[in-house]
Amino acid sequence: MSLSNLSEKDGSMSALTESTLNDSAVSSPIKRPISTGSKWSEITSKLGLSPCFDYWSDARANHDFQVRGPTYLYDRMKIPAGEGVCPLLWFDIFSVPESYGTRVDHISNEGACAERVKQLTNSANPPFLFITAIQVPGTPMLYLVMYWAIDPSTLNPSTEKPNDPSLESFYNVMRQYIKLPNQSEKVVDSYDDDDEEEAQEEIEDSFPFQNSRFKLIPRIMNGPWLVKRAVGSVPCLLGTKVTTRYYRGENYMETNVEVGSSIVAQRIIGCCRGSSAYIDVQLGIVLQGENALELPEKLLGAIQFKWLQVDDVTFQVPLL
């Protein structure tokens, strides 16, 4: 059982409880410095240190992820991903008040997260942000939000083609992925609880391209064996496993993953939440290539969490 083969009918996660993790022998948490060097470092330097600054890092150049090669459609061969395209600018853990209910839609347009977006794009030549927001159910509900930077000029179809064919295929997919109307203005959800099934069907119908492209690759470097078993290492198209919503702002694209939409996904993330202080994990983001114009794939970006205790309130930023 792993992220890649989530099924509501699978009950194998029931044994993965916090009590069973207590018997795991793991390394003691340690701090580790982070480097976020990029052309936009001046922006992040103005923000000072994040509350959990010592426990996350940009892993785009330090990983062993593999992606679909140029001939994958014929031979199913994968190749080393190489350095990710997008530097990781920032990471936040937002704690969500109960008034939001079971999820936060378009978190990039809400409270402290909206303010962070403004801070990261407050520049004469601001980046376009690829924002990934992953819900962590529990008390309080948390959102892990990652902000990757893209050079806006590369998103223009008229831009001169890059010399690297893998970059050309990457931008072919990215331009399609972000092709949504600007949703910076708040939109009231038009569905009540009784219409949840109808709402889910509309979400799935509305974003077929994004759902078939957003791929997460997990890699547990160190941690309890039950966590390794639960998470696995197989790439997962999250939009086909859990409800995933997509929001476009003036200078960002948000991919919002509702973990709470799947019972099994909740158990996996709950397992990780309960032992996060003892996990060293890398997460890679890839936009899946499905045809010759979209191959070879390129790693969008990667983040590493090392001994990050997400339930430490000193690491959390109140959303409101």
C-alpha positions as CSV (number, residue, x, y, z in Angstrom):
1,M,0.0,0.0,0.0
2,S,1.5,3.4,-1.0
3,L,0.5,6.8,-2.3
4,S,0.6,5.5,-5.9
5,N,-2.2,2.9,-5.4
6,L,-4.6,4.6,-3.1
7,S,-8.0,2.8,-2.9
8,E,-10.9,3.4,-0.5
9,K,-11.4,-0.3,-0.4
10,D,-7.9,-1.0,0.9
11,G,-7.8,-1.4,4.7
12,S,-4.1,-2.2,5.1
13,M,-3.4,1.3,6.5
14,S,-5.5,0.6,9.6
15,A,-2.4,-0.8,11.4
16,L,-0.3,2.2,10.7
17,T,-1.0,4.1,13.9
18,E,1.1,6.4,16.0
19,S,1.5,3.7,18.7
20,T,3.1,1.3,16.3
21,L,5.6,3.9,15.2
22,N,6.9,4.4,18.7
23,D,8.8,1.1,18.5
24,S,10.8,2.3,15.5
25,A,14.5,3.0,16.0
26,V,15.4,6.2,14.2
27,S,18.0,8.9,14.4
28,S,17.5,11.8,16.8
29,P,16.3,15.0,15.1
30,I,19.1,17.4,14.1
31,K,19.2,20.8,12.6
32,R,20.6,21.4,9.1
33,P,21.3,24.7,7.3
34,I,19.5,25.5,4.1
35,S,20.6,27.2,0.9
36,T,18.1,28.8,-1.4
37,G,20.4,30.4,-3.8
38,S,18.7,31.7,-7.0
39,K,18.3,34.8,-9.0
40,W,15.5,35.8,-6.7
41,S,17.5,35.3,-3.4
42,E,17.2,39.1,-2.8
43,I,13.5,38.6,-2.3
44,T,13.8,35.8,0.2
45,S,16.6,37.5,2.1
46,K,14.2,40.3,3.0
47,L,11.9,37.8,4.7
48,G,14.5,36.7,7.3
49,L,14.2,33.1,8.6
50,S,11.1,31.0,8.4
51,P,10.0,29.4,11.7
52,C,11.2,26.0,10.6
53,F,14.1,27.3,8.4
54,D,16.6,24.6,9.6
55,Y,14.4,21.7,8.6
56,W,13.6,22.1,4.9
57,S,15.8,22.7,1.9
58,D,15.7,23.0,-1.9
59,A,16.6,19.5,-3.1
60,R,16.4,20.2,-6.9
61,A,20.1,19.5,-7.4
62,N,20.5,16.8,-4.7
63,H,18.4,13.7,-5.4
64,D,18.2,10.5,-7.4
65,F,14.7,10.9,-9.0
66,Q,14.1,9.4,-12.4
67,V,11.7,10.7,-15.1
68,R,10.4,9.6,-18.4
69,G,13.0,9.7,-21.2
70,P,12.6,10.9,-24.7
71,T,11.7,7.5,-26.0
72,Y,9.5,6.5,-23.1
73,L,6.4,5.9,-25.3
74,Y,8.2,3.1,-27.1
75,D,10.6,1.6,-24.6
76,R,9.3,2.7,-21.1
77,M,12.8,3.9,-20.3
78,K,13.4,6.4,-17.6
79,I,16.4,8.6,-17.2
80,P,18.0,10.6,-14.3
81,A,16.0,13.7,-13.7
82,G,19.0,16.0,-13.4
83,E,18.7,19.4,-11.7
84,G,15.2,20.7,-11.3
85,V,14.0,23.7,-13.3
86,C,12.5,25.8,-10.6
87,P,14.3,27.0,-7.4
88,L,12.4,26.6,-4.2
89,L,11.9,30.1,-2.7
90,W,10.0,29.4,0.5
91,F,8.1,26.9,2.5
92,D,5.3,27.5,5.1
93,I,3.3,25.4,7.5
94,F,-0.1,27.2,8.0
95,S,-2.3,26.4,10.9
96,V,-6.0,26.8,9.9
97,P,-8.7,28.0,12.3
98,E,-11.9,25.8,12.6
99,S,-14.0,28.5,10.9
100,Y,-12.6,27.3,7.5
101,G,-14.3,23.9,8.0
102,T,-12.8,20.9,6.3
103,R,-10.5,22.6,3.8
104,V,-9.2,25.9,2.5
105,D,-9.8,26.6,-1.2
106,H,-7.4,28.9,-3.0
107,I,-5.1,29.3,0.0
108,S,-2.8,31.6,-1.9
109,N,-5.6,34.2,-1.7
110,E,-6.2,33.8,2.0
111,G,-4.6,35.6,5.0
112,A,-1.0,35.0,5.7
113,C,-0.5,32.9,2.6
114,A,-1.7,35.8,0.4
115,E,0.7,38.1,2.2
116,R,3.5,35.6,1.5
117,V,2.7,35.6,-2.2
118,K,2.9,39.4,-2.2
119,Q,6.3,39.3,-0.4
120,L,7.7,36.7,-2.9
121,T,6.6,38.7,-5.9
122,N,7.5,42.2,-4.6
123,S,10.3,42.9,-7.0
124,A,11.0,44.9,-10.2
125,N,11.3,41.5,-12.0
126,P,9.2,39.1,-9.9
127,P,9.1,35.4,-10.6
128,F,6.0,33.5,-11.5
129,L,5.2,31.2,-8.6
130,F,4.3,27.5,-8.9
131,I,2.6,27.0,-5.5
132,T,1.8,23.5,-4.1
133,A,-0.5,23.4,-1.1
134,I,-0.9,20.0,0.6
135,Q,-3.6,19.7,3.3
136,V,-2.7,17.8,6.5
137,P,-5.9,16.8,8.3
138,G,-5.9,16.8,12.1
139,T,-6.2,19.3,14.9
140,P,-5.3,21.8,14.0
141,M,-5.7,21.3,10.2
142,L,-2.4,22.3,8.6
143,Y,-1.3,23.2,5.0
144,L,2.2,22.6,3.8
145,V,2.8,25.3,1.2
146,M,5.8,25.3,-1.2
147,Y,6.6,28.2,-3.5
148,W,8.7,27.4,-6.6
149,A,9.9,30.2,-8.9
150,I,9.7,30.3,-12.7
151,D,11.1,32.9,-15.0
152,P,7.9,34.5,-16.5
153,S,9.6,35.1,-19.9
154,T,9.8,31.3,-20.4
155,L,6.0,31.0,-20.2
156,N,5.5,33.1,-23.3
157,P,5.1,30.9,-26.4
158,S,6.9,33.4,-28.5
159,T,10.0,33.1,-26.4
160,E,13.0,31.7,-28.2
161,K,13.2,27.9,-27.8
162,P,15.8,26.7,-25.2
163,N,18.8,24.7,-26.4
164,D,17.9,21.9,-24.0
165,P,15.2,19.7,-25.5
166,S,14.0,18.6,-22.1
167,L,13.4,22.2,-21.2
168,E,11.4,22.7,-24.4
169,S,9.2,19.8,-23.5
170,F,8.9,21.0,-19.9
171,Y,7.6,24.5,-21.0
172,N,5.2,22.9,-23.5
173,V,3.5,21.2,-20.6
174,M,3.8,24.1,-18.1
175,R,2.1,26.6,-20.5
176,Q,-0.9,24.2,-20.8
177,Y,-0.9,23.5,-17.1
178,I,-1.2,27.2,-16.1
179,K,-3.8,28.0,-18.8
180,L,-6.6,29.0,-16.4
181,P,-8.5,32.3,-15.9
182,N,-7.2,34.6,-13.2
183,Q,-9.0,33.7,-9.9
184,S,-7.4,36.3,-7.6
185,E,-10.9,37.5,-6.6
186,K,-12.5,35.3,-3.9
187,V,-15.1,33.0,-5.2
188,V,-17.9,31.7,-3.0
189,D,-18.2,27.9,-3.2
190,S,-21.7,27.3,-4.7
191,Y,-22.1,23.8,-3.3
192,D,-23.4,22.8,0.1
193,D,-22.6,19.5,1.9
194,D,-25.5,17.7,0.1
195,D,-24.0,18.5,-3.3
196,E,-20.5,17.2,-2.5
197,E,-20.8,14.4,-5.0
198,E,-21.9,16.8,-7.7
199,A,-19.1,19.2,-6.8
200,Q,-16.5,16.4,-7.0
201,E,-17.7,15.3,-10.4
202,E,-17.5,18.9,-11.7
203,I,-14.0,19.3,-10.3
204,E,-12.8,16.2,-12.0
205,D,-14.4,17.3,-15.3
206,S,-13.0,20.9,-15.0
207,F,-9.3,20.0,-14.8
208,P,-8.6,16.9,-16.9
209,F,-5.2,18.2,-18.1
210,Q,-3.9,19.3,-14.7
211,N,-5.2,16.1,-13.0
212,S,-3.3,13.9,-15.6
213,R,-0.1,15.9,-15.3
214,F,0.7,16.8,-11.6
215,K,3.0,14.1,-10.4
216,L,4.6,13.7,-7.0
217,I,7.5,11.5,-6.4
218,P,8.2,10.6,-2.7
219,R,11.5,9.3,-1.4
220,I,11.9,8.4,2.3
221,M,15.6,8.8,3.0
222,N,15.3,7.8,6.6
223,G,12.5,7.0,9.0
224,P,10.3,4.4,10.6
225,W,9.8,1.3,8.3
226,L,6.0,1.7,8.6
227,V,6.2,5.1,7.1
228,K,8.4,3.9,4.3
229,R,5.9,1.1,3.6
230,A,2.9,3.5,3.7
231,V,4.4,6.2,1.5
232,G,6.4,4.1,-1.0
233,S,8.5,5.6,-3.7
234,V,6.4,5.2,-6.9
235,P,5.4,8.4,-8.7
236,C,1.8,9.4,-8.1
237,L,-0.6,11.5,-10.2
238,L,-2.3,13.1,-7.2
239,G,-5.2,14.5,-9.2
240,T,-6.3,11.0,-10.0
241,K,-6.2,9.8,-6.4
242,V,-7.4,12.7,-4.3
243,T,-9.4,15.8,-5.0
244,T,-7.1,18.4,-6.3
245,R,-8.1,22.0,-7.2
246,Y,-6.2,24.5,-9.3
247,Y,-6.2,28.3,-9.0
248,R,-4.6,30.9,-11.1
249,G,-3.5,34.3,-9.9
250,E,-1.9,37.2,-11.6
251,N,1.6,35.9,-11.0
252,Y,1.1,32.4,-9.6
253,M,-0.5,29.0,-10.2
254,E,-1.7,27.1,-7.1
255,T,-2.2,23.3,-7.0
256,N,-4.3,22.6,-3.9
257,V,-4.3,18.9,-2.7
258,E,-7.2,17.9,-0.5
259,V,-5.8,14.9,1.4
260,G,-9.1,14.7,3.4
261,S,-11.0,13.6,0.3
262,S,-9.5,10.1,0.6
263,I,-9.8,8.0,3.8
264,V,-6.6,6.1,2.8
265,A,-4.7,9.2,2.0
266,Q,-5.7,10.6,5.4
267,R,-4.3,7.6,7.1
268,I,-1.0,7.8,5.2
269,I,-0.6,11.5,6.0
270,G,-1.7,11.0,9.6
271,C,1.0,8.3,9.9
272,C,3.6,10.8,8.6
273,R,2.3,13.6,10.8
274,G,2.6,11.6,13.9
275,S,6.3,10.7,13.3
276,S,7.4,13.7,11.2
277,A,10.2,14.6,13.7
278,Y,11.8,11.3,12.7
279,I,11.5,11.4,8.9
280,D,13.9,12.5,6.3
281,V,12.0,12.8,3.0
282,Q,12.4,14.2,-0.4
283,L,9.4,15.2,-2.6
284,G,9.9,15.7,-6.3
285,I,7.3,17.5,-8.5
286,V,7.0,16.6,-12.2
287,L,4.5,17.5,-14.9
288,Q,3.9,14.2,-16.6
289,G,4.7,13.9,-20.3
290,E,2.2,12.0,-22.4
291,N,3.3,12.6,-26.0
292,A,6.4,13.3,-28.0
293,L,6.2,17.0,-27.6
294,E,6.1,16.6,-23.8
295,L,9.1,14.2,-23.5
296,P,11.6,13.9,-22.0
297,E,10.2,14.9,-18.7
298,K,12.0,17.4,-16.5
299,L,11.9,17.7,-12.7
300,L,10.0,20.9,-11.9
301,G,11.5,21.1,-8.4
302,A,12.1,19.2,-5.2
303,I,12.0,19.8,-1.4
304,Q,13.6,17.9,1.4
305,F,12.1,17.8,5.0
306,K,14.5,16.5,7.6
307,W,13.2,15.9,11.1
308,L,10.5,18.6,10.6
309,Q,8.0,18.4,13.5
310,V,5.0,19.8,11.9
311,D,3.0,19.9,15.1
312,D,5.5,22.1,16.8
313,V,3.5,25.3,17.1
314,T,6.6,27.4,16.9
315,F,7.0,26.2,13.3
316,Q,3.4,27.0,12.3
317,V,2.2,30.3,10.8
318,P,-1.5,31.1,11.7
319,L,-3.4,31.6,8.4
320,L,-5.5,34.3,10.0
